[in-house]
Amino acid sequence: MKSCSSKLKEEAAILEVENIFDAVLMKITYDSDFTWVPFENASELREHIHMTVNGIKSRFINSLLDAELLFLVTGALQEHCLSNGWSDEYIKLADRFDKMHAYLSKSWEKLK
């Protein structure tokens, strides 16, 4: 059983992931270039992100893995940032995500 402190840290990490993806969503506009992005358009990518975040909030480990795939090198978000001029911000967001991903992965590993 998790301590109250552990639960609060987990909640904070989940909120941080949500904040990271909120910042990403601000960059995914309907006039974005999707030439190299493995999604057809902004609506499709935005919907995928919303589903992923909702899954993380419900503590679905597969959603955390989906989020990791989005942030991988040559993943959808890196391809989008390179095509749409927000590489510097992407690097900062990816770094923040990596830290939260590591924490949540370790925390949720105990649930298996």
C-alpha positions, 0 to 999 in steps of 0.5 A: 500500500502506498503512503500518503506522501507517495500518493501526493507525489504521484498525483503531482507527477501526473499533473505535471504530465498533463501540464506538459501535454497542455503546452504541446497541444498549444503548438499543434495548430490546424495549419501545422505541417504534418508532412513527416508526422505519423498522424493525418492532421491536428485533430487526429494528433490532438485526440490521441494526446487527449486519450493518452493523458486521460489514460495516464490520469486513470493510471493505465501503464499502456498510456504512459508507454504511448506518451513515451512513444510520442516523445521518442527521437523521431516520434510524432512530437519531435517530427511535429516540432521540427516541421513547425519551428518549436524545437527549443521548447520541445527539448525542454518539454521532453526533458520534463516529460522524461523525468515524470516518465521515470518517476511514474514508471518506477511507481507503477512498476510496483502495481504489476 
